Amino acid sequence: MWSRQVGWFVAIGVVSTAGQALLYWALRLWWPPAAANLVSLLVLTVLNTEANRRLTFRGAATRPARAHLGAGGLFLLGYLVTSGAVLWFTHARPGATPAAETAVLAITSVAVTVVRFVVLRLAVFRAPDRRPGDGVRC
């Protein structure tokens, strides 16, 4: 089960990270880093959560509202960490291009994603509790 879940999570994560990076890069042409990150992360978090609910954790009996609410806390964590990294980078390198900012955003997103998977699997999409004797019978 773990390998299937990790496989789907990685595939969805790669697509989501690429989508967020592209959206960030486009929005960054007009908006400051924190605003571009907020909108790109918000849009992709909703899509990512729904894809993970349907594909990665499809066996979990978690309703869509609970899945998206649980992911909301993770969204806040992700936004704070990724925005902090980008803002630190733009402070350290004031002349950095949006492409360089996007690379920092993508790398930081990967680190946040590892934490996100663990929390989603253990707390949001946890398997129903099993009672003794509910296992496979011989």
C-alpha positions, 0 to 999 in steps of 0.5 A: 500500500505504501508503494502505491501511495508514494508513487501516486503522491510523487506523480501528483506532486511533480505535476503540482510543483511544476504547475505552481512554479509556472503559475508563480513565474507568470504571476511574478511578472506583475505581483510581489513574491508573497502575493504570487506565491499565495495565489499559485500555492492556493490554486495548486493546493486545492487541485493537489488535495483533490487529486490525492484524495481520489488517487493516492488515498482512495481507500480512506473514508475521508470526505472531501470537506475534511480532506480540504480542511485538513490540507488547509493547515498544511497549506498555511505551513507550506505558504509560510515556509515557501514564502519565507524562503523566497523572501529570504532569497530576494533579500539576499539577492536583490537582483535575482530573476523570477526564474531564480526565485521560482527555482528556490520556490520549487526546491522548498516545495519539495521539502514541504511535500515530504512533511505534507505526505506524512501528515496527510497519510497519518492524520487526514487520510488515515485508514479506519481503526481496525479492531482485533480479529478484523484481519484476514482469516485463514 
